[in-house]
Amino acid sequence: MKANEELLCNRSYEIIRNELKAFNPELLERAEHIFLSKTDLVSREEVEQKLKKLKVLNKEVIPISVIDENSLEQVHKLLCEIIKQKSILRADDILDKK
């Protein structure tokens, strides 16, 4: 991977993080999920290249496409897990208040 591509990847990520921080610093404390969308519009090789570039972030990156049922199922499972965790946290908060 070219050094300038790695820098661009890091820079884009940092821009997004700074925008979140400016909006609400507490957002930076939340779990983050990175999706590489519209993967159906490029070749598999290009998707793999983009995933390699994003590895520098040391974050899980999930490639997704609206026409790839497996990727949509992966997102669905992730969202269900987030909802489940939030429900558990809310239940704990309710019990703590009693």
C-alpha positions as CSV (number, residue, x, y, z in Angstrom):
1,M,0.0,0.0,0.0
2,K,1.3,3.5,-0.8
3,A,2.1,5.7,2.1
4,N,-0.1,8.5,0.8
5,E,-3.1,6.1,0.6
6,E,-2.5,5.2,4.2
7,L,-2.3,8.8,5.2
8,L,-5.6,9.6,3.4
9,C,-7.3,6.7,5.1
10,N,-6.1,7.9,8.5
11,R,-7.0,11.5,7.7
12,S,-10.5,10.6,6.6
13,Y,-11.0,8.7,9.8
14,E,-9.7,11.5,11.9
15,I,-11.9,14.0,10.2
16,I,-15.0,12.0,11.0
17,R,-13.9,11.5,14.6
18,N,-13.3,15.3,15.0
19,E,-16.8,16.0,13.5
20,L,-18.3,13.6,16.1
21,K,-16.3,15.2,18.9
22,A,-17.4,18.7,17.8
23,F,-21.1,17.6,17.8
24,N,-20.9,15.7,21.1
25,P,-17.6,14.5,22.7
26,E,-19.5,11.6,24.4
27,L,-20.0,10.0,21.0
28,L,-16.2,9.2,21.0
29,E,-16.7,7.0,24.0
30,R,-19.3,4.7,22.3
31,A,-18.5,1.6,20.4
32,E,-17.9,2.2,16.8
33,H,-18.6,0.2,13.7
34,I,-17.1,0.8,10.4
35,F,-18.9,-0.2,7.2
36,L,-17.5,-0.2,3.7
37,S,-20.7,0.3,1.7
38,K,-21.7,-0.1,-1.9
39,T,-19.3,-3.0,-2.4
40,D,-21.5,-4.2,-5.2
41,L,-20.4,-1.3,-7.3
42,V,-16.7,-2.3,-7.5
43,S,-14.7,-5.5,-8.1
44,R,-13.9,-7.9,-5.4
45,E,-10.3,-7.0,-5.8
46,E,-11.0,-3.3,-5.2
47,V,-13.0,-4.2,-2.1
48,E,-10.0,-6.2,-0.8
49,Q,-7.6,-3.3,-1.6
50,K,-9.8,-0.9,0.3
51,L,-10.1,-3.3,3.3
52,K,-6.3,-3.6,3.3
53,K,-6.0,0.2,3.4
54,L,-8.5,0.4,6.3
55,K,-6.5,-2.1,8.3
56,V,-4.2,0.8,9.4
57,L,-7.1,1.9,11.7
58,N,-6.9,-1.3,13.7
59,K,-10.7,-1.5,13.6
60,E,-13.1,-4.1,12.3
61,V,-14.4,-3.0,8.9
62,I,-17.5,-4.7,7.5
63,P,-18.0,-4.6,3.7
64,I,-21.7,-4.3,2.9
65,S,-24.0,-4.2,-0.1
66,V,-27.8,-4.0,-0.4
67,I,-27.7,-6.9,-2.9
68,D,-25.5,-9.2,-0.7
69,E,-27.8,-11.0,1.8
70,N,-24.8,-12.2,3.8
71,S,-23.5,-8.7,4.5
72,L,-27.0,-7.5,5.4
73,E,-27.4,-10.4,7.7
74,Q,-24.1,-9.5,9.4
75,V,-25.4,-5.9,9.9
76,H,-28.7,-7.2,11.2
77,K,-26.9,-9.5,13.8
78,L,-24.8,-6.6,14.9
79,L,-27.7,-4.3,15.3
80,C,-29.6,-6.9,17.2
81,E,-26.7,-7.3,19.5
82,I,-26.5,-3.6,20.1
83,I,-30.2,-3.5,20.9
84,K,-29.8,-6.4,23.2
85,Q,-27.0,-4.7,25.1
86,K,-28.9,-1.5,25.4
87,S,-31.9,-3.4,26.7
88,I,-29.7,-5.1,29.4
89,L,-28.2,-1.7,30.4
90,R,-31.6,-0.1,30.7
91,A,-32.9,-3.0,32.8
92,D,-29.8,-2.7,35.0
93,D,-30.5,1.1,35.4
94,I,-34.1,0.4,36.3
95,L,-33.1,-2.2,38.9
96,D,-30.5,0.2,40.4
97,K,-33.1,2.9,40.8
98,K,-35.3,0.7,42.9
